[in-house]
Amino acid sequence: QVQLVESGGGLVQAGGSLRLSCAASGLTFSDFALGWYRQAPGNEREFVAGISRTGGSTKYANSVKGRVTISRDNTKNTVYLQMTSLKSEDTAVYYCGGKQTPSEIWYPVLSPPDYWGQGTQVTVSS
């Protein structure tokens, strides 16, 4: 049974930082490109960041570029999202997702992942 479990969300003041984690089990982690997504109330789920199977290639949404860093540790089956300079508009539920890919590319996570986590709430107070 595949599981993706996010953690690290919480309440933070504007300008602050958070690091989200997503631990995976039940799959061959290094076969998957991974992505972080978010969904704010009343909005559709949107792509935030993606990373290829070994971490050699990454991509960020324009709204977060320069403020977030996606990384992964394939020895721990975990993907991370380091967020800095947080803004109120970053408030959302953050999800990780995994998409099985045959090669070292990130862009498959722009389409719906094969597996989703349950999400972790990030609230940024202004």
N, C-alpha and C positions, 0 to 999 in steps of 0.2 A: 504494500500500500504506500503510495507516494504521499509524502507530507512536506509542505513548506510552512515554516512557522516563523512569523515575524516577531521582533521584539525591539525595544528601545524607544518607542514613542513616548510622548508625554506632553506636558505643558511647559513652554519656554517663552521667555520674553523676546520681543523683536530684537534682532541683532545677535541673538544667542546661537548655540550650536546643539546638534543632536547627531548621534550615530545610530542608524537603524541596522539591525541584523536580520538575516533570514537563513535559518538552518534547514537543510533539506535532508530527507531520508527516503529510502525506498526506490532510489533511482541511481543511475550512474552519473554522478554530478558533472563530471568533466565532458559528458556528451551534450550538455545543454548550454545554449546561450541563455543569459538571465537578464531580467529587466526589473526595474522599479516603476511603479505606476501610482497615481493618486486619484482620489475622487473626493471633491468637495461637495457639500450639500447643494443639491439642485443642478449639479454639473455631471457631465459624463466622465467616465474614467479616462485619464490621459497618461500618456507615456512621459516618464521623467528621465530615465537613464537606462542604457543597455550595455552589456559587456559580453564579449565573445568567450569561447570555451576556456581558453587559457588566460584570459584577461588582457590579451595583447591589443585588443581593439575595443574602444568605448565610444559612446554617443550620448549626447545630452540634449534635452529640450532647451530651446532658446530661453525659456523663462527661468531656468535654473543654472544655465551655463556660467561657470566661474564661481559658483557658490556651493556646488555639490560635487562629490567624487564617488564614483562607484568602483568597487574593488571586490575581489573574491579570493577565497583561500580554498583551493580544491582539496587540501589535506584535511580541512575541517568541514567540507561540504557546506560552506557558508558564503553568502554574498552580503556585502555591506553597502550602506549609503551614508556617507559623511556629509552632513549639511551644515553650512555656516551662514552667517549673515541672514538669518531667517527673517522672513517678512510675514505679515498677517495673512497675505494671500497664499502662503504655503500651507495654511491650515487645511487639513484633509485627512482622510484615511489613506495610508500608504500600503500598497500591496507589492509583493514580489511575485514574479512569474518565471517559469522556465519553458523554453522551447527547444526541443531536440533538433540539433543541426548536424549536418555531415562534415562541416568544416569550420574554420576559424573566422566566423563572421558574427556580427552583432545584430544585423538588421532583421533577422527573423522575429525578434521580440517586438517589432512594430506591429505584427499581427497577433491576434489573441494567443496567449501562451497555451501550452499543453496542460500546464498545472498552475494553479493559483494558491497563494497563501490566504489566510483569513483576514489579514489586514491589521495595522496598528495605527492608532489615532495620534496625529501630531496637531497640537494646538499652539499657535503663536499669538501671544497677547501683545497688543500695541500700547 
